């Protein structure tokens, strides 16, 4: 039942036992019952949107990988020519969530507070990575304000400003033409096609982007709708670690009364990104 995202809790088990035996049992009895089945383990649950629960099914997944295999085999696309990209929204101060860092407090301190930044403005990063593990220069989309001198920071693709800090059709196309394509053409086998795996966000499927990709030998493969939580490589393997590391970094700066601002967010993010890269690719 847990695989259907409908797990039972102690209350469900006790209720079922009562329905079957007309007898009430204690929590202690339930725990003994659980221990008798080693394949079952207690765990906190994570929420799952109903659309995602329905979409992530065997036919959907098999069809996607059949299509992926067909494209790679038909065009003989090598690993170094396969990419995934996605956007990640991040808050300047790390947001309201706390990190898992263990801090030490005085025994008489009952509050155990940690100083948090109140800079909660959202900005967006476009990240991409090659199937051989090589990351691409990130693109930053900052909320309305003065554009920092990002060209002084090594490893940055582009920095753009919008009213909301979110991406749009033109920004996505700009990243594709000015960051992704030059990198991909210089990184992999120039005689083979390039495969870019992406989700179904509207800015990824514009006519301009599809035509531009086709004209430059890039195959675009959409992930099945509502399955990115399982099938999107960056979502599954990178963005979770990135989010946790960013929150920790913001806490570290917050304790030292150093707020991340519109002008410092890019270099601070690049520090976190480099640490993650070294952890995942130490060589």
N, C-alpha and C positions, 0 to 999 in steps of 0.2 A: 504493500500500500504506500510505503514511503517513496517508491519509485514513481508512483503516480502523483506525487506531491500531496498525498493525503495521509500523513503519518498519524499514528495514535499517540496519545499521552497517557499518563497514569489514570486520569479520570475516565478516558474512553475504555481502558482495560477493565477498571473496576466496575464500570457500568455494564460491560459485556458479560463479565462473570456473574453479576447479579441477575441479568436477564436469563442466563443459562442455568443458574443454581438456586436463584432466589435467596442468596446469601451475600452479605456484605463482607468485603475483605479489606485489610489494612494496607497502607503504603508498603510496610515491611514485606507483606506477602507478594505484592507486585514486584518488588526488587528481587526477591528470591526467584520468582517466575522468570524474570528477564535473565538472570544469571544462568538459568537452566538452558538458555538458547544462546550459544556463543556467537551466532551469526547476527544477533540483534544488539545494538549498542545505543545508549542514550546520547543525544546531541541536541544543541540548540538549532532551531529551524531558521531558514532564510526565506523571506517572502519571494514568491514567483508569480509574475503577472500571468493571468489566465491565457492570454494570447500566446505567450511564450510556452506555457505548458502544453497547449494544443499543437503548436507549430513544430516543436522539437519531437519528432516521431521518426520511426525507422524509415518509412518511404521517403520522407523529405530529406533526411540525412543521406540515404543511399543514392538518391537521385543527384544530389549536389556533388558527392564524391565521384559518381560515374561521369558527370559532366566535366569535373575538374580533370579527371584522368584522361578523358577523351581529348580535351584541349591540349594538355601537355603532350600526349602521345602524337596527336595529329601534327602539331607544329614543332615537335621535338624540342620543347622548351627546357633548357637546363635550370638547375636549382638557382643559380645566380641571376636568373632572369625572372624570378617569381617574387612578387611583392604583396604586402598587405598594408593598407593605410586606414586610419580612422582619426576622428577628432576626440579630444578629451577636454572636458570643462573642469577648471580648477579655480578655487577661490584664493584671493591674494593672501589672506591670513590663515589659510588652511581649513576654514569652516568651523562649525561648532563641535564636530566629532573630536574625541581625544585619541591619542595614539596608544599603543600597547606598552609604552615605556614605563618601567617601574621606577618611581621616585621615592625618596626617603624623607620622612617628615618627623617632627618632634612627636613623642607619644601623647603629649597633651594637646596637640593640634587636631581637633575633631573635623575640621573643614577639608583639609588636604586639597586646597585650591592650587591651580596652576594659572599663571598669567597667560591669557589668550588675546590675540590681536582682534580688534573690532573691524579690521579691513576685510570685508566679506564680498568685495566686488568680484564678479566672475570674469575670467578670461579663458580663451580657448587655445589649445595647441593642436596642430596637425602633426601627427607622428606617422612614420612609415618605416618598415623594416623589410629587408630581403630575407628570403628563405634560408640563405646561408648564414644568417645571424648579423648581417651588417646593417646598422641603423642609418637612416637618412637624416640630413639636417632638418630640425623641426621648424615649423612655421608658427608664429604667434599672432593671435588676433586679440588685441587689447581693447578695452572700452574707451569711449570718447575721451580725448585728452591729447596733450603734446606727444608726438612720436619720439621715443628715445633714440639715441644714436646707436642703433643695434648693429650697424656694420662694424663697430669696434669689437664685437664679441665673436670670438672664433666658434665656428660650428653651427651658426644660426642660418637658417634658410632665408626666411623673410619675416618681417614684422608689419602688420597692418592694423589700422584702427577702424572700428565701427562703433555705432551708437550703443549697441548692446553687448559687444564683446563676443558675439556669436559669428559663425561663418555664414557665407551666402554663396550664391552661384558664381559670382565673379571672382571671389577670393579662392574658391576651390579650383577654378580653372587657372587662376594665376599661379597657385602652388603647383598644379600639375605641369604647366608649361615652363615655369622658371626654376623649379626645384626638382620635382620628380624626374621629368624626362631627361634633363642634362645628366643627372646622377645615374639613372638607369642605363642610359646609352654608354656612359663611360665605365660602368662597373662590370657589366656582364658581357655575354657573347653578342657582338654587334650584328652578326649574321643571322641571329635567331630572333623570333618575336619575343615581346615582353608580356608577361601576365600580371595584371594588377587585380587583386581580390579586394572587394569593397562591399559595404552594406548598401541598403536601398534608400539612403537619405536623398532627398530631392536634389540637393546640390551636386550629387555624384552622377546624376542621370540626365543632365541637360543635353540638348541636341548638340550644342557647341563642343562640350567635352567629349561626347561619344564620337563625333566626327573627327575631332582633333586627335583622339587616341587612335582611331582607325588609320588616319593619314600618316601616323608616325609608328605604325607597327606594334601597337599596344592592344592586347586583348583584355577587355574588362569582364570580370566574372562577379556577378552579384551573389552574395550569400542569401540563402532562403530567408524570407521575412520572419522576424521575431525569433531568430536562432543565434544571434550574435553572442549571447551569454555563454554559448557552448562552442560555436564554430569560428568566431572571429579570433584569429591568433593573437592580435594585440590585446583584445579584451581579456582573453583567458590567461595569457602568459605574462603580460607586461603591466597593464594599467592598474591592476590591483596593487601590485608592489609599488608602482609609481605613486598612487594615492596615499598609501601608508607612509612612504618615505617623505612625501611632501608635507604631510601633517606633522611628522616628527621634526622636520627641518623648521617649520613655522613655529612649533613649540619651543625649539631650541633658541630661535631668535627672539621669540616673545618673552622668554624668561630674562633675556638680556636687554629687554626694552628696545629692540630693533625691529620695527615694523617693515614688512615688505610692501613696497609702494609701486605705483605705476612705472616709476623710473628704474626700480631695482628688480622687478619680478623676472625679467629675462635672465640676467646673470645668476640670480638665485636658483631659478629652475634648472639652468644648465649645470650648476654644481650638483644638484640632486640627480639629474639625468646621468652625469658622468659616474657618480658612485654606483648607480644601478648597472650601468654598462660594465664597469669593472667587476662587479659581483657576478654578472651573468656571463661575461666574456673576459675572464682574467688574463688571457693571452693577448 
